[in-house]
Amino acid sequence: MASTPEKIVKKRVTDILKEYGAWYFSPMTHGFGRSGIPDIIACYKGHFLGIECKAGKNVPTALQERELAAIEVQGGVTFVIYEHNVELLGGFLKLVAAAEQGL
């Protein structure tokens, strides 16, 4: 069975998170949780991350935008990751790692 384009983006994101040893999970609401929560919640060296994965011309819904904004208000970092900008996440994690090492 072929993966959807968004599933491919999620896989690339989790591969990057694994590479850096970040803690992460994918919340599944199944009708019981809050709508709009990012696809992947992660924490890396004290940085809380909300990552919404999209493919093609898809954009975050209004509920997703609201949740991403709420994370940022509390000092978290958010990303909307597509096939063409997945390197933004790796770049951020690399900067965090370098800052911790004093580079």
Secondary structure as UniProt FT lines:
FT   HELIX           5..20
FT   STRAND          23..25
FT   TURN            30..31
FT   TURN            35..36
FT   STRAND          40..44
FT   TURN            45..46
FT   STRAND          47..53
FT   TURN            56..57
FT   HELIX           62..73
FT   TURN            74..75
FT   STRAND          77..81
FT   TURN            83..86
FT   HELIX           87..100
FT   TURN            101..102
//
